[in-house]
Amino acid sequence: MSIIDHFLPAIDYLREHDADVKSFDKWTVTRIYGGMNGQTYRVDYTDKVNDSIAIKFRKRDQRQRAQREFTVMTMLQSQNYALAPKPIELITDHPNLPDDVVVMSWIDGTVLNDMSSVSQTTWEHILSAFAQLNTIVESSHVDLAPRAFPLTSTEDLLEEIERRYDRLPDGQIGDMTKTEMRTLLDEFRYEALKTPYQANQLVLCPYDLNPTNMILQGDKIVIIDWEYAGWADPAFTLADLLARPNCVDMSQSMREWTVDRYAALTQSPDIIERVIQYERLMLLFWLFLTSTGFNRQSNDQKTTYFTLEHTLQQQRQYIKRIELTRDSKGMA
């Protein structure tokens, strides 16, 4: 019997009754909110301590989210890297479920969020974790499903940003028009292609690295979401994080320290310029992604969709950061 079969009645109860907690026998199943691609449940056994598990339901599609996550966790465990939960079971063909399921250990600790308040010590743990990921190179021949888009170069990222731009509606979008966004994209493309970068070696990258998917456990960082993981330029992992909304209030001195320290830990002085360029382009990526939020508002606190006010505030933050970047580069 699969693990999911034992807990499915309790999970079905939570879904049918829109409830958050269900206890049975000596088990407690709790629904965990957050995320847009499925549902997550925590399972606790009354008579055990620190032996909780997470059951994640993920969309069954060509991205193979659950399979990707399970594969990466298994790979990290085989390397004795405590960077991810321990994989327990993968279910991809359950006859009574439309979703794939991945079961893993539950990770307790401090969930990161606002990176402006994170200490230099915690950043050291984060950067050390990233440096460990850089030792897992594509030549390991791990069978990961192809990603929606690769990220091996400046051109790769620009192509994905173009796709995000194309999805925007015409006309006014929050505080900007689509035409104004096109002007920004053309400027950033021109600047980036003056000195395009191509990674010499691809390494394991979480992609979509939301700080709330990083948990501080003592002196280590555990990343709990790997459904988008793939191979990328090692510079992108840090750039992706620094461009996040959670990092908007970080001081410039802290940003510079993180990039310099990452270069030191990876012994790659040339990585600095790549991080800076990828971060600059990811600001556009996030501006376009945020702007699509004007078409999908929800006040339901159990979803990850934001209110109009929050979306507008986030868009303005990105416009401000982009303008600062344009001024520093003399682009406009």
C-alpha positions as CSV (number, residue, x, y, z in Angstrom):
1,M,0.0,0.0,0.0
2,S,1.2,3.5,-0.8
3,I,1.6,6.0,1.9
4,I,-1.0,8.2,0.3
5,D,-3.6,5.5,0.6
6,H,-3.4,5.5,4.3
7,F,-3.9,9.3,4.6
8,L,-6.2,9.9,1.6
9,P,-9.4,9.5,3.6
10,A,-8.3,12.3,6.0
11,I,-7.2,14.5,3.1
12,D,-10.4,13.9,1.2
13,Y,-12.3,15.0,4.4
14,L,-10.3,18.2,4.6
15,R,-11.0,19.0,1.0
16,E,-14.7,18.2,1.2
17,H,-15.3,20.1,4.4
18,D,-12.9,23.0,3.6
19,A,-11.2,22.2,6.9
20,D,-7.6,22.7,8.0
21,V,-7.0,19.8,10.5
22,K,-8.2,16.2,10.7
23,S,-7.1,13.7,13.4
24,F,-7.5,10.0,13.3
25,D,-6.0,7.1,15.2
26,K,-2.7,8.6,16.3
27,W,-2.2,10.8,13.3
28,T,-3.0,14.5,12.6
29,V,-3.2,15.8,9.1
30,T,-2.9,19.6,8.6
31,R,-3.4,21.5,5.4
32,I,-0.6,23.9,4.6
33,Y,-1.6,27.0,2.6
34,G,0.6,28.8,0.0
35,G,1.7,27.9,-3.5
36,M,-0.1,27.9,-6.7
37,N,0.6,24.5,-8.3
38,G,-1.0,22.1,-5.8
39,Q,-1.7,21.4,-2.2
40,T,0.5,20.4,0.7
41,Y,-0.3,18.5,3.9
42,R,1.7,18.0,7.1
43,V,1.3,14.6,8.8
44,D,2.2,14.2,12.5
45,Y,2.3,11.0,14.5
46,T,1.3,11.6,18.2
47,D,3.9,9.2,19.7
48,K,6.9,10.4,17.7
49,V,8.9,13.6,17.8
50,N,10.6,15.2,14.8
51,D,9.2,12.5,12.5
52,S,6.6,14.5,10.6
53,I,6.2,14.2,6.8
54,A,5.0,16.4,4.0
55,I,2.6,15.2,1.3
56,K,2.6,17.4,-1.7
57,F,0.1,17.1,-4.6
58,R,1.4,18.6,-7.8
59,K,-0.1,19.2,-11.2
60,R,0.4,16.3,-13.6
61,D,1.8,17.9,-16.7
62,Q,4.7,18.0,-19.1
63,R,6.9,19.8,-16.5
64,Q,6.8,16.6,-14.3
65,R,7.0,18.7,-11.1
66,A,6.7,15.9,-8.6
67,Q,9.2,13.7,-10.4
68,R,11.6,16.6,-10.7
69,E,11.4,17.4,-7.0
70,F,11.8,13.7,-6.0
71,T,14.8,13.2,-8.3
72,V,16.6,16.3,-7.0
73,M,16.0,15.4,-3.4
74,T,17.3,11.8,-4.1
75,M,20.3,13.2,-5.8
76,L,21.1,15.6,-2.9
77,Q,20.7,12.8,-0.4
78,S,23.1,10.5,-2.4
79,Q,25.7,13.3,-2.0
80,N,25.0,13.6,1.7
81,Y,24.0,17.3,1.2
82,A,21.5,18.4,3.8
83,L,20.1,21.0,1.4
84,A,16.6,19.5,0.9
85,P,14.0,17.3,2.7
86,K,14.6,13.5,2.6
87,P,12.6,11.9,-0.2
88,I,10.2,9.2,1.0
89,E,7.9,8.2,-1.9
90,L,6.8,9.3,-5.4
91,I,3.4,8.5,-6.7
92,T,2.8,9.3,-10.4
93,D,0.1,6.9,-11.4
94,H,-2.4,6.6,-8.6
95,P,-5.7,5.4,-10.1
96,N,-7.9,7.7,-7.9
97,L,-5.8,10.9,-8.1
98,P,-5.5,13.4,-11.0
99,D,-2.3,14.7,-9.5
100,D,1.2,13.4,-8.9
101,V,2.3,13.1,-5.2
102,V,5.7,13.4,-3.6
103,V,6.2,12.5,0.1
104,M,9.1,13.8,2.0
105,S,10.3,14.6,5.5
106,W,8.9,17.7,7.1
107,I,11.4,20.5,7.8
108,D,11.1,22.6,10.9
109,G,13.0,25.8,11.5
110,T,12.8,29.5,10.7
111,V,11.1,30.3,7.4
112,L,12.9,33.2,5.6
113,N,10.9,36.0,4.1
114,D,12.0,39.6,4.4
115,M,15.6,39.5,3.3
116,S,16.3,43.1,4.4
117,S,16.3,41.9,8.0
118,V,18.5,38.8,7.5
119,S,21.8,38.9,9.2
120,Q,25.2,38.5,7.5
121,T,25.6,35.2,9.3
122,T,22.4,33.9,7.8
123,W,23.4,35.1,4.4
124,E,26.7,33.2,4.9
125,H,24.6,30.0,5.4
126,I,22.6,30.8,2.2
127,L,25.6,31.4,0.1
128,S,27.3,28.3,1.4
129,A,24.3,26.3,0.4
130,F,24.4,27.8,-3.1
131,A,28.1,27.1,-3.3
132,Q,27.4,23.4,-2.5
133,L,24.8,23.3,-5.3
134,N,27.5,24.5,-7.7
135,T,29.4,21.2,-7.1
136,I,26.5,19.3,-8.7
137,V,27.2,19.8,-12.4
138,E,25.2,18.8,-15.5
139,S,27.8,16.2,-16.4
140,S,26.4,14.1,-13.5
141,H,23.8,13.0,-16.1
142,V,20.9,13.1,-13.6
143,D,17.7,12.4,-15.5
144,L,15.8,15.7,-15.0
145,A,12.8,16.4,-17.3
146,P,13.5,19.3,-19.6
147,R,12.6,22.7,-18.1
148,A,10.2,25.1,-19.6
149,F,13.2,27.2,-20.6
150,P,17.0,26.7,-20.1
151,L,19.2,29.4,-18.5
152,T,22.7,29.0,-19.8
153,S,23.3,32.6,-21.1
154,T,22.1,36.2,-21.4
155,E,20.3,35.3,-24.6
156,D,18.3,32.5,-22.8
157,L,17.1,34.9,-20.2
158,L,16.2,37.6,-22.7
159,E,14.1,35.1,-24.7
160,E,12.1,34.1,-21.6
161,I,11.6,37.8,-20.7
162,E,10.3,38.4,-24.3
163,R,7.8,35.6,-23.8
164,R,6.6,37.1,-20.5
165,Y,6.2,40.5,-22.3
166,D,4.2,38.9,-25.1
167,R,1.7,37.6,-22.5
168,L,0.8,41.1,-21.3
169,P,-2.4,42.8,-22.5
170,D,-2.1,45.9,-24.6
171,G,-2.7,49.4,-23.2
172,Q,-2.4,50.6,-19.6
173,I,-1.2,48.0,-17.1
174,G,-1.0,49.5,-13.6
175,D,1.3,52.5,-13.7
176,M,2.8,51.7,-17.1
177,T,1.6,51.0,-20.7
178,K,2.8,47.9,-22.6
179,T,4.5,50.3,-25.0
180,E,6.6,51.8,-22.2
181,M,7.5,48.4,-21.0
182,R,8.7,47.6,-24.6
183,T,11.0,50.6,-24.4
184,L,12.5,49.3,-21.2
185,L,13.0,45.9,-22.6
186,D,14.7,47.2,-25.8
187,E,17.1,49.3,-23.6
188,F,18.0,46.5,-21.3
189,R,18.4,44.1,-24.3
190,Y,20.8,46.5,-26.0
191,E,22.8,47.0,-22.9
192,A,23.0,43.3,-22.0
193,L,24.1,42.2,-25.5
194,K,27.0,44.5,-25.4
195,T,28.7,41.9,-23.1
196,P,26.6,38.7,-23.3
197,Y,27.5,35.9,-21.0
198,Q,27.5,32.2,-21.7
199,A,28.1,29.7,-18.8
200,N,31.1,27.4,-19.2
201,Q,29.5,24.9,-16.9
202,L,25.9,24.3,-15.8
203,V,25.1,23.5,-12.2
204,L,22.0,22.5,-10.2
205,C,19.7,25.5,-9.7
206,P,16.4,25.6,-7.7
207,Y,14.9,28.2,-10.1
208,D,12.0,30.2,-8.7
209,L,13.8,30.6,-5.4
210,N,11.3,32.2,-3.2
211,P,12.9,33.0,0.2
212,T,9.9,31.4,1.9
213,N,11.1,28.1,0.5
214,M,14.3,28.4,2.5
215,I,14.3,27.3,6.1
216,L,17.1,28.1,8.6
217,Q,17.9,25.1,10.8
218,G,20.7,26.0,13.1
219,D,23.7,26.8,10.9
220,K,22.3,25.4,7.7
221,I,19.8,26.3,5.0
222,V,17.3,23.8,3.7
223,I,15.4,24.5,0.5
224,I,12.0,22.8,0.5
225,D,10.7,23.4,-3.1
226,W,12.5,21.8,-6.1
227,E,9.7,21.4,-8.6
228,Y,11.3,23.9,-11.0
229,A,14.9,22.8,-10.5
230,G,17.2,22.4,-13.5
231,W,20.6,23.2,-14.9
232,A,21.7,26.8,-15.1
233,D,24.6,29.3,-15.0
234,P,25.7,29.3,-11.3
235,A,25.4,33.1,-11.3
236,F,21.7,32.8,-11.8
237,T,20.9,31.2,-8.4
238,L,22.0,34.3,-6.5
239,A,20.7,36.8,-9.1
240,D,17.2,35.1,-9.0
241,L,17.1,35.6,-5.2
242,L,18.3,39.2,-5.2
243,A,15.7,40.2,-7.7
244,R,12.8,38.9,-5.6
245,P,10.2,41.2,-4.0
246,N,11.5,40.0,-0.6
247,C,14.9,41.6,-1.3
248,V,13.6,45.0,-2.3
249,D,14.6,46.7,0.9
250,M,18.1,45.2,1.2
251,S,20.8,47.8,1.5
252,Q,23.2,48.3,-1.4
253,S,26.1,47.5,0.8
254,M,24.6,44.1,1.8
255,R,23.8,43.3,-1.9
256,E,27.4,44.0,-2.8
257,W,28.7,41.9,0.1
258,T,26.5,39.0,-0.9
259,V,27.8,39.0,-4.5
260,D,31.4,39.4,-3.4
261,R,31.1,36.7,-0.8
262,Y,29.5,34.3,-3.3
263,A,32.4,34.9,-5.7
264,A,34.9,34.1,-2.9
265,L,33.0,31.0,-1.8
266,T,32.9,29.7,-5.4
267,Q,36.4,30.9,-6.2
268,S,35.0,32.6,-9.3
269,P,35.8,36.3,-9.5
270,D,34.2,36.5,-12.9
271,I,30.8,35.5,-11.5
272,I,30.2,39.0,-10.1
273,E,29.4,40.6,-13.4
274,R,27.2,37.7,-14.4
275,V,25.2,38.0,-11.2
276,I,24.8,41.7,-11.7
277,Q,23.6,41.3,-15.3
278,Y,21.2,38.5,-14.5
279,E,19.7,40.4,-11.6
280,R,19.2,43.5,-13.7
281,L,17.4,41.5,-16.3
282,M,15.3,39.6,-13.7
283,L,14.0,43.0,-12.6
284,L,12.3,43.2,-16.0
285,F,11.1,39.6,-15.6
286,W,9.5,40.4,-12.3
287,L,8.0,43.7,-13.6
288,F,6.2,41.8,-16.4
289,L,5.2,38.9,-14.1
290,T,3.9,41.2,-11.5
291,S,2.0,43.2,-14.1
292,T,0.1,40.0,-15.2
293,G,-1.3,40.0,-11.6
294,F,-3.7,42.8,-12.5
295,N,-5.8,40.2,-14.4
296,R,-6.1,37.7,-11.5
297,Q,-7.0,39.3,-8.3
298,S,-8.4,37.5,-5.2
299,N,-9.1,38.6,-1.7
300,D,-9.2,34.9,-0.5
301,Q,-6.5,34.7,2.2
302,K,-6.0,31.0,1.4
303,T,-4.7,31.7,-2.1
304,T,-1.4,33.3,-3.2
305,Y,-3.1,35.8,-5.4
306,F,-2.7,39.4,-4.2
307,T,-5.1,42.4,-4.0
308,L,-5.0,45.1,-6.5
309,E,-3.3,47.4,-4.0
310,H,-0.5,44.9,-3.3
311,T,0.1,44.3,-7.0
312,L,0.3,48.0,-7.7
313,Q,2.7,48.5,-4.8
314,Q,4.9,45.6,-6.0
315,Q,4.9,47.0,-9.6
316,R,6.0,50.4,-8.3
317,Q,8.8,48.9,-6.4
318,Y,10.1,47.2,-9.5
319,I,9.7,50.3,-11.6
320,K,11.8,52.2,-9.0
321,R,14.5,49.6,-8.9
322,I,14.6,49.5,-12.7
323,E,14.9,53.3,-12.9
324,L,17.8,53.2,-10.4
325,T,19.5,50.6,-12.7
326,R,18.9,52.7,-15.8
327,D,20.5,55.7,-14.1
328,S,23.5,53.7,-12.9
329,K,24.1,52.4,-16.4
330,G,23.4,55.7,-18.2
331,M,20.8,53.9,-20.3
332,A,18.2,56.6,-20.6
